Amino acid sequence: LEPGAYFGIPAQNYAGWFFTAALMYTLYWRLARPAIPHPAAVRLPLLAYTATWLFDTLIAWQVGLHGAAVAGFWGMGGLALAAWARPIPSNPEARH
């Protein structure tokens, strides 16, 4: 692969990561959500996203990709914090 313009990462990698994540969360939402017994369990995908955000940021920083770590921290972190601020629905089947 040719090195990309963004911290050496080709642009198509970002598209692949985006579509893979979107597919996984969509599958979870469509297949697992109806079987969720507790309203708080709707936070499981958010917990996975938050863990990914924090670990990816730490790993990027540790390997010297400081710019990517900062960009990822603010880009992913803003979405994670906004999602955590939303109240848990009393009915997990309710869609927003």
Disulfide bonds with the S-S distance in Angstrom:
none
